[in-house]
Amino acid sequence: MSSKLDNYLRAFRKRSGLSQREVAFLLGCRNGTQVSRYEQRHRLPTLRRALAFCSILRAPVHELFAGIQETVDRETAGRIKKLREGFMNKQRQNRKTDPVTKKRCWVDGWGDENRDDTSQEDRLRKK
């Protein structure tokens, strides 16, 4: 279970001094009701709206949606682990391992590189 709230939209909005109606206007919504639904976690914003919240509230998406980020990280790490195990089993069974080895290298380095400032393109060049 996550120790963080799904989102911190209300906290960041309050810090900014903006009203729900003002944030709604900036998001392109008709009124503050939609913002209230997002803040109370009744609705999940689209990616476009989530990015707009980032611009408006001057905060990165992983801070605005910290609980969701934590859940996604945990779920993804579990799937990466399963994928890694599958690659290891394939490598044991198959003599032709070049494609599997390349994938395993990526999976093995996943936890170390996934949040740094290096671009995806730069990371791929290194491999």
TIDO-291751 format. One record per residue (C-alpha): residue number from 1; residue in three letters; x, y, z. Coordinates in steps of 0.05 Angstrom, whole numbers, padded with zeros to 5 digits. Example, Ala and Ser with C-alpha at 12.3 -4.5 7.8 and 13.67 -1.06 7.14 Angstrom:
REM TIDO-291751
+------+------+--------+--------+--------+
! resi ! resn !      X !      Y !      Z !
+------+------+--------+--------+--------+
!    1 !  ALA !  00246 ! -00090 !  00156 !
!    2 !  SER !  00273 ! -00021 !  00143 !
+------+------+--------+--------+--------+
***
This chain:
REM TIDO-291751
+------+------+--------+--------+--------+
! resi ! resn !      X !      Y !      Z !
+------+------+--------+--------+--------+
!    1 !  MET !  00000 !  00000 !  00000 !
!    2 !  SER !  00025 !  00069 ! -00018 !
!    3 !  SER !  00046 !  00116 !  00038 !
!    4 !  LYS !  00032 !  00176 ! -00006 !
!    5 !  LEU ! -00033 !  00207 ! -00031 !
!    6 !  ASP ! -00049 !  00193 ! -00104 !
!    7 !  ASN ! -00040 !  00267 ! -00118 !
!    8 !  TYR ! -00020 !  00332 ! -00085 !
!    9 !  LEU ! -00058 !  00377 ! -00132 !
!   10 !  ARG ! -00096 !  00413 ! -00077 !
!   11 !  ALA ! -00033 !  00426 ! -00036 !
!   12 !  PHE !  00005 !  00454 ! -00095 !
!   13 !  ARG ! -00055 !  00495 ! -00117 !
!   14 !  LYS ! -00063 !  00524 ! -00047 !
!   15 !  ARG !  00011 !  00542 ! -00045 !
!   16 !  SER !  00003 !  00578 ! -00111 !
!   17 !  GLY ! -00055 !  00620 ! -00084 !
!   18 !  LEU ! -00098 !  00602 ! -00145 !
!   19 !  SER ! -00171 !  00583 ! -00137 !
!   20 !  GLN ! -00201 !  00521 ! -00168 !
!   21 !  ARG ! -00238 !  00566 ! -00218 !
!   22 !  GLU ! -00172 !  00600 ! -00238 !
!   23 !  VAL ! -00137 !  00533 ! -00247 !
!   24 !  ALA ! -00197 !  00508 ! -00287 !
!   25 !  PHE ! -00191 !  00568 ! -00333 !
!   26 !  LEU ! -00117 !  00555 ! -00344 !
!   27 !  LEU ! -00132 !  00482 ! -00358 !
!   28 !  GLY ! -00187 !  00501 ! -00407 !
!   29 !  CYS ! -00243 !  00472 ! -00364 !
!   30 !  ARG ! -00311 !  00505 ! -00359 !
!   31 !  ASN ! -00310 !  00513 ! -00283 !
!   32 !  GLY ! -00275 !  00491 ! -00219 !
!   33 !  THR ! -00317 !  00428 ! -00212 !
!   34 !  GLN ! -00270 !  00387 ! -00255 !
!   35 !  VAL ! -00209 !  00412 ! -00215 !
!   36 !  SER ! -00245 !  00391 ! -00151 !
!   37 !  ARG ! -00256 !  00322 ! -00180 !
!   38 !  TYR ! -00182 !  00316 ! -00195 !
!   39 !  GLU ! -00161 !  00341 ! -00127 !
!   40 !  GLN ! -00209 !  00294 ! -00091 !
!   41 !  ARG ! -00184 !  00236 ! -00133 !
!   42 !  HIS ! -00253 !  00222 ! -00163 !
!   43 !  ARG ! -00223 !  00229 ! -00232 !
!   44 !  LEU ! -00155 !  00219 ! -00262 !
!   45 !  PRO ! -00133 !  00274 ! -00310 !
!   46 !  THR ! -00111 !  00258 ! -00380 !
!   47 !  LEU ! -00037 !  00261 ! -00394 !
!   48 !  ARG ! -00047 !  00328 ! -00428 !
!   49 !  ARG ! -00083 !  00356 ! -00366 !
!   50 !  ALA ! -00031 !  00326 ! -00319 !
!   51 !  LEU !  00023 !  00362 ! -00359 !
!   52 !  ALA ! -00017 !  00426 ! -00357 !
!   53 !  PHE ! -00022 !  00420 ! -00281 !
!   54 !  CYS !  00055 !  00414 ! -00281 !
!   55 !  SER !  00061 !  00478 ! -00321 !
!   56 !  ILE !  00009 !  00516 ! -00280 !
!   57 !  LEU !  00033 !  00494 ! -00212 !
!   58 !  ARG !  00107 !  00493 ! -00231 !
!   59 !  ALA !  00118 !  00423 ! -00204 !
!   60 !  PRO !  00141 !  00358 ! -00237 !
!   61 !  VAL !  00090 !  00305 ! -00251 !
!   62 !  HIS !  00122 !  00255 ! -00202 !
!   63 !  GLU !  00111 !  00305 ! -00145 !
!   64 !  LEU !  00040 !  00324 ! -00164 !
!   65 !  PHE !  00020 !  00251 ! -00172 !
!   66 !  ALA !  00068 !  00221 ! -00121 !
!   67 !  GLY !  00023 !  00163 ! -00098 !
!   68 !  ILE !  00007 !  00143 ! -00169 !
!   69 !  GLN !  00081 !  00147 ! -00187 !
!   70 !  GLU !  00099 !  00103 ! -00127 !
!   71 !  THR !  00047 !  00051 ! -00148 !
!   72 !  VAL !  00069 !  00052 ! -00221 !
!   73 !  ASP !  00143 !  00045 ! -00200 !
!   74 !  ARG !  00126 ! -00015 ! -00155 !
!   75 !  GLU !  00083 ! -00049 ! -00208 !
!   76 !  THR !  00135 ! -00036 ! -00263 !
!   77 !  ALA !  00192 ! -00062 ! -00220 !
!   78 !  GLY !  00152 ! -00127 ! -00209 !
!   79 !  ARG !  00142 ! -00135 ! -00284 !
!   80 !  ILE !  00216 ! -00119 ! -00298 !
!   81 !  LYS !  00234 ! -00174 ! -00248 !
!   82 !  LYS !  00190 ! -00224 ! -00285 !
!   83 !  LEU !  00218 ! -00203 ! -00352 !
!   84 !  ARG !  00289 ! -00211 ! -00326 !
!   85 !  GLU !  00273 ! -00281 ! -00301 !
!   86 !  GLY !  00243 ! -00298 ! -00368 !
!   87 !  PHE !  00306 ! -00275 ! -00404 !
!   88 !  MET !  00350 ! -00315 ! -00358 !
!   89 !  ASN !  00309 ! -00377 ! -00371 !
!   90 !  LYS !  00311 ! -00365 ! -00446 !
!   91 !  GLN !  00386 ! -00355 ! -00443 !
!   92 !  ARG !  00395 ! -00422 ! -00408 !
!   93 !  GLN !  00351 ! -00458 ! -00459 !
!   94 !  ASN !  00376 ! -00425 ! -00523 !
!   95 !  ARG !  00447 ! -00425 ! -00550 !
!   96 !  LYS !  00434 ! -00364 ! -00595 !
!   97 !  THR !  00432 ! -00311 ! -00540 !
!   98 !  ASP !  00452 ! -00245 ! -00574 !
!   99 !  PRO !  00382 ! -00214 ! -00575 !
!  100 !  VAL !  00366 ! -00242 ! -00506 !
!  101 !  THR !  00432 ! -00217 ! -00477 !
!  102 !  LYS !  00420 ! -00147 ! -00505 !
!  103 !  LYS !  00351 ! -00146 ! -00473 !
!  104 !  ARG !  00378 ! -00173 ! -00407 !
!  105 !  CYS !  00430 ! -00117 ! -00406 !
!  106 !  TRP !  00375 ! -00066 ! -00414 !
!  107 !  VAL !  00332 ! -00098 ! -00360 !
!  108 !  ASP !  00390 ! -00106 ! -00312 !
!  109 !  GLY !  00407 ! -00032 ! -00319 !
!  110 !  TRP !  00335 ! -00009 ! -00314 !
!  111 !  GLY !  00334 !  00008 ! -00240 !
!  112 !  ASP !  00399 !  00047 ! -00243 !
!  113 !  GLU !  00385 !  00092 ! -00302 !
!  114 !  ASN !  00310 !  00103 ! -00307 !
!  115 !  ARG !  00309 !  00170 ! -00270 !
!  116 !  ASP !  00373 !  00205 ! -00288 !
!  117 !  ASP !  00383 !  00264 ! -00334 !
!  118 !  THR !  00413 !  00223 ! -00390 !
!  119 !  SER !  00368 !  00221 ! -00451 !
!  120 !  GLN !  00341 !  00154 ! -00476 !
!  121 !  GLU !  00381 !  00164 ! -00539 !
!  122 !  ASP !  00446 !  00173 ! -00500 !
!  123 !  ARG !  00433 !  00110 ! -00459 !
!  124 !  LEU !  00420 !  00070 ! -00522 !
!  125 !  ARG !  00485 !  00094 ! -00553 !
!  126 !  LYS !  00524 !  00069 ! -00491 !
!  127 !  LYS !  00498 ! -00002 ! -00498 !
+------+------+--------+--------+--------+
***
